[in-house]
Amino acid sequence: MKILVKTLLIMLSAAMLLPLQALANPDPNEEKRSLVVMADYQPININEASATEIAAALKGVGMKTAKAIVAYRKANGPFEQVGDLRAVKGVGARTLSKNQRVIMLE
């Protein structure tokens, strides 16, 4: 009986320490992921950038759409709001959502 009680106490104490150990040693990959996100953040001024710069900076925007953005800007003047980019064929809500932190209008 004493052996059973000791075994149960050891198992309980080990189970209680596992969550504490996870807090003490956070996942190193989590830090790497956050650094990658920060490294990808390169703001781009949509009202001045070339099609090549736009295609390189925006996720989900290829050269065809980047050229359409520049053509639209030349024909209609600078974008006043980020949402105005939705008027360009190939730029939808999802594209804007993915690139919201990157797009500047200065």
C-alpha positions as CSV (number, residue, x, y, z in Angstrom):
1,M,0.0,0.0,0.0
2,K,2.8,2.4,0.9
3,I,4.5,1.7,-2.5
4,L,1.2,2.5,-4.3
5,V,0.8,5.8,-2.4
6,K,4.4,6.8,-3.1
7,T,4.0,6.0,-6.8
8,L,0.8,8.0,-7.0
9,L,2.5,11.0,-5.2
10,I,5.4,10.9,-7.6
11,M,3.1,10.7,-10.6
12,L,1.0,13.6,-9.3
13,S,4.0,15.8,-8.6
14,A,5.5,15.0,-12.1
15,A,2.1,15.9,-13.7
16,M,2.0,19.2,-11.8
17,L,5.6,20.1,-12.9
18,L,5.1,19.6,-16.6
19,P,3.0,22.7,-17.1
20,L,5.5,24.7,-15.1
21,Q,8.4,23.4,-17.1
22,A,6.6,24.4,-20.3
23,L,6.4,28.0,-19.0
24,A,10.0,28.0,-18.0
25,N,11.2,26.7,-21.4
26,P,9.1,28.4,-24.1
27,D,9.1,26.9,-27.6
28,P,12.2,28.4,-29.3
29,N,10.4,28.1,-32.7
30,E,7.8,30.5,-31.4
31,E,10.4,33.3,-31.2
32,K,11.7,32.4,-34.6
33,R,8.2,32.7,-36.1
34,S,7.7,36.2,-34.6
35,L,11.1,37.3,-35.9
36,V,10.2,36.1,-39.4
37,V,7.0,38.1,-39.3
38,M,8.9,41.2,-38.2
39,A,11.5,40.6,-41.0
40,D,8.7,40.5,-43.6
41,Y,7.4,43.9,-42.6
42,Q,8.7,46.3,-45.2
43,P,6.2,49.2,-45.6
44,I,5.6,50.4,-49.2
45,N,4.1,53.6,-50.4
46,I,1.6,52.4,-53.0
47,N,1.3,55.9,-54.4
48,E,4.9,56.1,-55.4
49,A,6.2,52.5,-55.8
50,S,6.9,50.9,-59.1
51,A,5.1,47.8,-60.2
52,T,8.3,45.7,-59.4
53,E,8.4,47.1,-55.9
54,I,4.7,46.5,-55.3
55,A,4.9,42.9,-56.5
56,A,8.0,42.3,-54.3
57,A,6.4,43.8,-51.2
58,L,2.8,42.6,-51.2
59,K,1.9,39.0,-50.5
60,G,-0.4,37.5,-53.1
61,V,0.3,40.3,-55.7
62,G,2.1,39.3,-58.8
63,M,3.5,41.5,-61.5
64,K,0.2,41.6,-63.5
65,T,-1.7,43.0,-60.5
66,A,1.1,45.3,-59.5
67,K,1.1,46.8,-63.1
68,A,-2.7,47.2,-62.8
69,I,-2.2,49.1,-59.5
70,V,0.3,51.5,-61.1
71,A,-2.0,51.9,-64.2
72,Y,-5.0,52.7,-62.1
73,R,-3.0,55.2,-60.0
74,K,-1.8,57.0,-63.2
75,A,-5.3,57.1,-64.6
76,N,-7.2,58.1,-61.4
77,G,-4.6,59.8,-59.2
78,P,-3.2,58.7,-55.9
79,F,-5.1,56.3,-53.6
80,E,-6.6,58.1,-50.7
81,Q,-7.5,55.1,-48.6
82,V,-6.2,51.5,-48.5
83,G,-9.7,50.3,-49.4
84,D,-9.5,52.2,-52.7
85,L,-7.2,49.5,-54.0
86,R,-10.2,47.2,-54.2
87,A,-11.1,49.1,-57.4
88,V,-8.1,47.5,-59.1
89,K,-8.8,44.2,-60.8
90,G,-7.1,41.4,-58.9
91,V,-7.1,43.2,-55.5
92,G,-9.7,42.0,-53.1
93,A,-10.5,42.1,-49.4
94,R,-8.3,39.1,-48.7
95,T,-5.2,40.7,-50.4
96,L,-5.7,43.9,-48.5
97,S,-6.1,42.0,-45.3
98,K,-2.8,40.1,-45.8
99,N,-1.0,43.3,-46.6
100,Q,-2.7,45.9,-44.3
101,R,0.4,46.5,-42.2
102,V,2.6,47.0,-45.2
103,I,0.6,49.4,-47.4
104,M,1.3,53.1,-46.9
105,L,-0.3,56.0,-48.8
106,E,2.1,58.9,-48.1
